[in-house]
Amino acid sequence: MTGLQVYGLLESVGGLTALLIEADTKVRQPVYRSAGVHLRWRRTDKGEKITACQHVGLFRVGGGT
């Protein structure tokens, strides 16, 4: 499938978010991992807090400034 075909398929079922809502954790983890997203759950007396961060790698090229 081409990228446009995959995009069209996902959009026809309500998008990736709609699919992930129904998926269990074992299905969601590789999707988030491949996108570089790290999720952390923490239970508090007020409920469950989910923190999301995206890991971005940077390369330094050349000498220092």
C-alpha positions as YAML, in Angstrom:
chain: A
units: angstrom
residues:
- id: 1
  name: MET
  ca: [0.00, 0.00, 0.00]
- id: 2
  name: THR
  ca: [1.10, 3.53, -0.63]
- id: 3
  name: GLY
  ca: [1.18, 6.18, 2.05]
- id: 4
  name: LEU
  ca: [-1.92, 7.81, 0.59]
- id: 5
  name: GLN
  ca: [-3.79, 4.50, 0.62]
- id: 6
  name: VAL
  ca: [-2.90, 3.92, 4.27]
- id: 7
  name: TYR
  ca: [-3.96, 7.47, 5.10]
- id: 8
  name: GLY
  ca: [-7.26, 6.97, 3.27]
- id: 9
  name: LEU
  ca: [-7.91, 3.69, 5.06]
- id: 10
  name: LEU
  ca: [-7.26, 5.24, 8.47]
- id: 11
  name: GLU
  ca: [-9.48, 8.21, 7.69]
- id: 12
  name: SER
  ca: [-12.29, 5.91, 6.54]
- id: 13
  name: VAL
  ca: [-12.46, 4.30, 10.00]
- id: 14
  name: GLY
  ca: [-12.31, 7.57, 11.91]
- id: 15
  name: GLY
  ca: [-8.55, 8.05, 12.05]
- id: 16
  name: LEU
  ca: [-5.78, 6.50, 14.09]
- id: 17
  name: THR
  ca: [-7.14, 7.98, 17.32]
- id: 18
  name: ALA
  ca: [-10.44, 6.13, 16.90]
- id: 19
  name: LEU
  ca: [-8.60, 2.85, 16.40]
- id: 20
  name: LEU
  ca: [-6.29, 3.38, 19.37]
- id: 21
  name: ILE
  ca: [-9.18, 4.17, 21.72]
- id: 22
  name: GLU
  ca: [-10.55, 0.66, 21.18]
- id: 23
  name: ALA
  ca: [-7.13, -1.06, 21.20]
- id: 24
  name: ASP
  ca: [-5.57, -2.61, 24.29]
- id: 25
  name: THR
  ca: [-2.24, -1.47, 25.71]
- id: 26
  name: LYS
  ca: [-0.20, -4.15, 23.93]
- id: 27
  name: VAL
  ca: [-1.44, -2.87, 20.57]
- id: 28
  name: ARG
  ca: [-0.99, 0.82, 21.40]
- id: 29
  name: GLN
  ca: [2.54, 0.60, 22.80]
- id: 30
  name: PRO
  ca: [4.34, -0.15, 19.51]
- id: 31
  name: VAL
  ca: [2.41, 2.64, 17.77]
- id: 32
  name: TYR
  ca: [3.41, 5.20, 20.38]
- id: 33
  name: ARG
  ca: [6.97, 3.88, 20.53]
- id: 34
  name: SER
  ca: [7.42, 4.12, 16.76]
- id: 35
  name: ALA
  ca: [6.21, 7.72, 16.92]
- id: 36
  name: GLY
  ca: [8.73, 8.48, 19.68]
- id: 37
  name: VAL
  ca: [6.01, 9.17, 22.26]
- id: 38
  name: HIS
  ca: [6.54, 8.13, 25.89]
- id: 39
  name: LEU
  ca: [3.48, 7.90, 28.15]
- id: 40
  name: ARG
  ca: [3.60, 7.72, 31.94]
- id: 41
  name: TRP
  ca: [0.57, 6.94, 34.11]
- id: 42
  name: ARG
  ca: [0.38, 8.01, 37.74]
- id: 43
  name: ARG
  ca: [-2.57, 7.39, 40.03]
- id: 44
  name: THR
  ca: [-3.44, 10.13, 42.50]
- id: 45
  name: ASP
  ca: [-6.30, 10.67, 44.91]
- id: 46
  name: LYS
  ca: [-7.90, 12.87, 42.23]
- id: 47
  name: GLY
  ca: [-7.70, 10.20, 39.52]
- id: 48
  name: GLU
  ca: [-5.20, 9.05, 36.97]
- id: 49
  name: LYS
  ca: [-2.71, 11.50, 35.47]
- id: 50
  name: ILE
  ca: [-1.15, 10.69, 32.11]
- id: 51
  name: THR
  ca: [1.99, 12.52, 31.06]
- id: 52
  name: ALA
  ca: [3.12, 12.36, 27.43]
- id: 53
  name: CYS
  ca: [6.42, 13.48, 26.01]
- id: 54
  name: GLN
  ca: [8.03, 13.06, 22.64]
- id: 55
  name: HIS
  ca: [11.67, 12.10, 22.47]
- id: 56
  name: VAL
  ca: [13.52, 14.17, 19.92]
- id: 57
  name: GLY
  ca: [17.09, 13.34, 18.98]
- id: 58
  name: LEU
  ca: [19.40, 16.05, 17.78]
- id: 59
  name: PHE
  ca: [22.82, 15.67, 16.20]
- id: 60
  name: ARG
  ca: [25.50, 18.28, 16.47]
- id: 61
  name: VAL
  ca: [27.61, 18.62, 13.35]
- id: 62
  name: GLY
  ca: [30.87, 20.52, 13.17]
- id: 63
  name: GLY
  ca: [32.84, 22.37, 15.76]
- id: 64
  name: GLY
  ca: [31.66, 24.21, 18.83]
- id: 65
  name: THR
  ca: [30.60, 27.82, 18.77]
...
